[in-house]
Amino acid sequence: MAYEVRDNSGSMFPNNKKVAENHADLQGSIRVGGVDYWINGWNKKTNNGLSWISLSVKEKVARPVVEEPETKTEDINDEIPF
């Protein structure tokens, strides 16, 4: 059975691609009100040493499809010059 994202729920996983200190420690996605979001988390500590997680959320937006320009057949010269 495939994983299904339900409304008002999501999941986060360790960021295995973290290469800089400011990159998120955790990454995932969440669905709220039928809208999908990316969610990132950073492990933090209070001045008293208590652990907490700072979060940021960004709406998932479909990336635009880049269409390749059409090649006109009359632009192609199939003749071999020798």
MARBA-3410 file (N, C-alpha, C, O; in Angstrom, 1 decimal):
82
0.8,-1.2,0.0,0.0,0.0,0.0,0.9,1.2,0.0,1.8,1.4,0.8 ~ 0.6,2.2,-0.9,1.4,3.4,-1.0,1.1,4.4,0.1,-0.1,4.4,0.6 ~ 2.0,5.2,0.4,1.8,6.2,1.5,0.9,7.3,0.9,1.1,7.8,-0.2 ~ -0.1,7.7,1.7,-1.0,8.7,1.2,-0.9,9.9,2.2,-1.1,9.7,3.4 ~ -0.7,11.1,1.7,-0.7,12.3,2.6,-2.1,12.6,2.9,-2.9,12.8,2.0
-2.4,12.7,4.1,-3.8,13.1,4.6,-3.8,14.6,4.9,-2.7,15.2,5.3 ~ -4.9,15.2,4.9,-5.0,16.6,5.2,-4.6,16.9,6.7,-4.9,16.0,7.5 ~ -4.0,18.0,6.9,-3.5,18.4,8.2,-2.5,17.4,8.8,-2.5,17.2,10.1 ~ -1.7,16.8,8.0,-0.6,15.9,8.4,0.6,16.0,7.5,0.4,16.5,6.4 ~ 1.7,15.5,7.9,2.9,15.5,7.1,4.0,14.7,7.8,3.7,14.0,8.8
5.2,14.8,7.3,6.3,14.1,7.9,7.6,14.8,7.6,7.7,15.6,6.6 ~ 8.6,14.6,8.4,9.9,15.2,8.3,11.0,14.1,8.5,10.8,13.2,9.2 ~ 12.1,14.3,7.8,13.2,13.3,7.8,14.5,14.1,8.0,14.5,15.3,7.6 ~ 15.5,13.4,8.4,16.8,14.1,8.5,17.3,14.5,7.1,17.1,13.8,6.1 ~ 17.9,15.7,7.1,18.4,16.2,5.8,19.8,15.6,5.5,20.8,16.1,6.1
19.8,14.6,4.7,21.1,13.9,4.4,22.0,14.7,3.4,23.1,14.4,3.1 ~ 21.4,15.8,2.8,22.1,16.6,1.8,22.6,17.9,2.5,23.1,18.8,1.7 ~ 22.6,18.1,3.8,23.1,19.3,4.4,24.6,19.4,4.3,25.4,18.6,4.6 ~ 25.0,20.6,3.7,26.4,20.8,3.5,26.9,22.1,4.1,28.1,22.4,4.3 ~ 25.9,23.0,4.6,26.3,24.2,5.2,25.5,24.3,6.6,24.5,23.7,6.7
26.1,25.0,7.5,25.5,25.1,8.9,24.1,25.7,8.9,23.3,25.3,9.7 ~ 23.8,26.6,7.9,22.5,27.2,7.9,21.4,26.3,7.2,20.3,26.7,7.2 ~ 21.8,25.2,6.5,20.8,24.3,5.9,20.0,23.6,7.0,20.5,23.4,8.1 ~ 18.8,23.3,6.6,17.9,22.6,7.6,18.4,21.3,8.1,19.0,20.6,7.3 ~ 18.1,21.0,9.3,18.5,19.7,9.9,17.4,18.6,9.5,17.7,17.4,9.4
16.2,19.1,9.3,15.1,18.2,8.9,14.4,18.8,7.7,14.3,20.0,7.6 ~ 13.8,17.9,6.9,13.0,18.3,5.7,11.8,17.4,5.6,11.9,16.2,6.0 ~ 10.8,17.9,5.0,9.6,17.1,4.7,8.5,17.9,4.0,8.8,19.0,3.4 ~ 7.3,17.4,4.1,6.2,18.1,3.5,5.0,17.9,4.4,4.9,16.9,5.2 ~ 4.0,18.7,4.2,2.8,18.7,5.0,1.7,19.2,4.2,1.9,20.0,3.3
0.5,18.7,4.4,-0.7,19.2,3.7,-1.7,19.8,4.7,-2.1,19.2,5.7 ~ -2.0,21.1,4.5,-3.0,21.8,5.4,-4.1,22.4,4.5,-3.8,23.2,3.6 ~ -5.3,22.1,4.8,-6.4,22.7,4.0,-6.4,22.3,2.6,-6.8,23.0,1.7 ~ -5.8,21.1,2.3,-5.7,20.6,0.9,-4.6,21.2,0.1,-4.4,20.9,-1.1 ~ -3.7,22.0,0.7,-2.6,22.7,0.1,-1.3,22.0,0.6,-1.1,21.9,1.8
-0.4,21.6,-0.3,0.8,21.0,0.0,1.9,22.0,0.3,2.0,23.0,-0.5 ~ 2.7,21.8,1.3,3.8,22.7,1.7,5.1,21.9,1.9,5.1,20.8,2.3 ~ 6.2,22.5,1.6,7.5,22.0,2.1,7.7,22.5,3.5,7.3,23.7,3.8 ~ 8.3,21.7,4.3,8.6,22.1,5.7,10.0,21.8,6.1,10.5,20.7,5.8 ~ 10.7,22.7,6.7,12.1,22.6,7.1,12.2,22.8,8.6,11.5,23.7,9.1
13.2,22.1,9.2,13.4,22.3,10.7,14.8,22.4,11.0,15.7,21.7,10.4 ~ 15.1,23.2,12.0,16.5,23.4,12.5,16.5,23.1,14.0,15.7,23.6,14.8 ~ 17.4,22.2,14.4,17.5,21.9,15.9,18.2,23.1,16.6,19.2,23.5,16.1 ~ 17.5,23.5,17.6,18.0,24.7,18.4,18.1,24.3,19.9,17.6,23.3,20.3 ~ 18.8,25.2,20.6,18.8,25.0,22.1,18.5,26.4,22.7,19.0,27.4,22.3
17.8,26.4,23.8,17.5,27.6,24.6,18.8,27.9,25.4,19.7,27.1,25.5 ~ 18.8,29.1,26.0,19.9,29.5,26.9,20.1,28.5,28.1,21.2,28.4,28.6 ~ 19.0,27.8,28.4,19.0,26.9,29.5,19.4,25.5,29.1,19.4,24.5,29.9 ~ 19.6,25.3,27.7,20.0,24.0,27.2,18.9,23.1,26.8,19.1,21.9,26.4 ~ 17.6,23.6,26.8,16.5,22.8,26.3,16.4,22.8,24.8,16.6,23.8,24.2
16.2,21.6,24.2,16.1,21.5,22.8,14.7,21.9,22.3,13.7,21.7,22.9 ~ 14.7,22.5,21.1,13.5,22.9,20.4,13.8,22.9,18.9,14.9,22.9,18.5 ~ 12.7,22.9,18.1,12.9,22.9,16.6,12.3,24.2,16.0,11.1,24.5,16.3 ~ 13.0,24.9,15.3,12.6,26.1,14.5,12.1,25.6,13.2,12.8,24.8,12.5 ~ 10.9,26.1,12.7,10.3,25.6,11.5,10.1,26.7,10.5,9.9,27.9,10.8
10.2,26.3,9.2,9.8,27.2,8.1,8.9,26.4,7.1,9.1,25.2,7.0 ~ 7.9,27.1,6.6,7.0,26.4,5.7,6.9,27.2,4.4,6.8,28.4,4.4 ~ 6.9,26.5,3.2,6.8,27.2,1.9,5.9,26.4,1.0,6.0,25.2,0.9 ~ 4.9,27.0,0.4,4.0,26.3,-0.4,4.7,25.7,-1.6,5.6,26.3,-2.2 ~ 4.3,24.4,-1.9,4.8,23.7,-3.0,4.2,24.3,-4.3,3.0,24.4,-4.4
5.1,24.8,-5.2,4.6,25.4,-6.4,5.2,24.5,-7.6,6.4,24.2,-7.6 ~ 4.3,24.2,-8.5,4.8,23.4,-9.6,5.8,24.1,-10.4,5.6,25.3,-10.7 ~ 6.9,23.5,-10.8,7.9,24.1,-11.6,7.4,24.2,-13.0,6.8,23.3,-13.5 ~ 7.6,25.4,-13.6,7.2,25.5,-15.0,7.9,24.5,-15.9,9.0,24.3,-15.8 ~ 7.1,24.0,-16.9,7.6,23.1,-17.8,8.3,23.9,-18.9,7.7,24.8,-19.6
9.6,23.6,-19.1,10.4,24.3,-20.2,10.2,23.5,-21.4,10.7,22.4,-21.6 ~ 9.6,24.2,-22.4,9.4,23.5,-23.7,10.6,23.8,-24.6,11.0,25.0,-24.7 ~ 11.1,22.8,-25.3,12.2,23.1,-26.3,11.6,23.7,-27.5,10.5,23.3,-28.0 ~ 12.3,24.6,-28.1,11.7,25.3,-29.3,11.6,24.2,-30.5,12.4,23.3,-30.6 ~ 10.6,24.4,-31.3,10.4,23.5,-32.4,11.5,23.7,-33.4,11.9,24.8,-33.7
11.9,22.6,-34.0,12.9,22.7,-35.0,12.2,22.7,-36.4,11.5,21.7,-36.7 ~ 12.5,23.6,-37.2,11.9,23.7,-38.5,12.7,22.8,-39.4,13.9,22.9,-39.5 ~ 12.0,22.0,-40.2,12.7,21.1,-41.1,13.4,21.8,-42.2,14.4,21.3,-42.7 ~ 12.9,23.0,-42.6,13.7,23.7,-43.7,15.0,24.3,-43.1,15.8,24.7,-44.0 ~ 15.1,24.4,-41.8,16.4,24.9,-41.3,17.5,23.9,-41.3,18.7,24.2,-41.1
17.1,22.6,-41.5,18.1,21.5,-41.5,18.6,21.3,-42.9,17.8,21.0,-43.8 ~ 19.9,21.3,-43.1,20.5,21.0,-44.3,21.1,19.6,-44.3,22.2,19.4,-43.7 ~ 20.5,18.6,-44.9,20.9,17.2,-44.9,22.0,16.9,-45.9,22.5,15.8,-45.9 ~ 22.3,17.9,-46.8,23.3,17.6,-47.8,24.7,17.6,-47.3,25.0,18.4,-46.4 ~ 25.5,16.6,-47.7,26.8,16.5,-47.3,27.7,17.3,-48.3,27.6,17.1,-49.5
28.5,18.3,-47.8,29.2,19.2,-48.7,30.4,18.6,-49.4,31.0,19.3,-50.2 ~ 30.7,17.3,-49.3,31.8,16.7,-50.0,31.4,15.4,-50.7,32.2,14.8,-51.3
END
